[in-house]
Amino acid sequence: MNRLKLIAAEAVRSLGANFSTTFAAVTTVLIGMFMLGLVVGLGSWALSLSDHYKKQLLVKVYFCTRLSCGHDAKTSDKDAVHNKLIDLPQVKSVRYISRQEALRIGETRYPSLVAHAPGNPFPDSYDVIPKSGDQIDAITSQLRPVPPGVQRICPPPVGTKEAKTITGQKCGGIAHRVITVANYLWIVVLIAFIVLLVSSTLLIANTIRLSIFARRREIEVMKLVGATNWFVRGPFMIEGLLAGLAGAVAAIVLLLLGRTLFLGHVIHLHETGVHAWPFGVHVLIVLGGGLLLGAAGSGLTIRRFLKV
């Protein structure tokens, strides 16, 4: 216990005696942890946004009409397609949309277009809800060849001729772009997180290296009189932890101020269920990151000075 008190007292004394390097270390952790908090907050919000849009993806199965195919799809054809869809493991649910219901939906969403249409231009269809948004291609591929009575399937598989020629529209383009952006977003957030941790660790290590270099003769004397490596390393480890804790707390204060003052003016999608991780999780990540950076930076740097 006395040894621990001695090590802690030496760490506190060192922090006060080397104020310039201590301030540099705290500022370095502050900047790194503030950026880490931004990456975690904005990254989790962006991922939540991508998941929100992926949940809205579905497969549309349109049936033949006299206008499109010269004949109306038979009830037996619709039942066969329904049975095939519900047997697919990727399908969560199937909803039948009649021509009359489709017309009512069109009058609500596109009143100007539907008002000038001769009669009811909408076919009967199925809305196929996948268990995951990235499974729409698997569902459409299992409906090939197109079952009898089906006019078209949207979105079609990527790269097929049908994807480019269906009524002159790329009906699968938006869905595939959403999935692609969501997949790449995970990679970007992960790379940014790793790069930020590595760069912050190097910065705090270089800052603490200056403090250790200024006290290298003291370390050499301690080693020559028989001090163990952990006894020498202890004050620097505690010093790094305290610097990391102070920088992390300051970063949390800045993040809290930014969240209070600016977040409400930037993001207006709370009603859609799009949200970042809870701020308490951000606090734990930033505090843990600050302590880890302080300990790792001081622990890795002191090793070369223990070889006397």
Salt bridges, closest charged atoms under 4 A:
GLU10 OE2 - ARG13 NH2 2.57
GLU10 OE2 - ARG215 NH2 3.26
ASP72 OD2 - ARG66 NE 3.52
GLU101 OE2 - ARG95 NH2 2.32
ASP124 OD2 - LYS78 NZ 2.58
ASP127 OD1 - LYS60 NZ 2.53
ASP137 OD1 - HIS176 NE2 2.83
GLU162 OE1 - ARG144 NH2 3.06
GLU218 OE2 - ARG13 NH2 3.93
GLU218 OE1 - ARG215 NE 3.62
GLU239 OE1 - ARG215 NH1 3.52
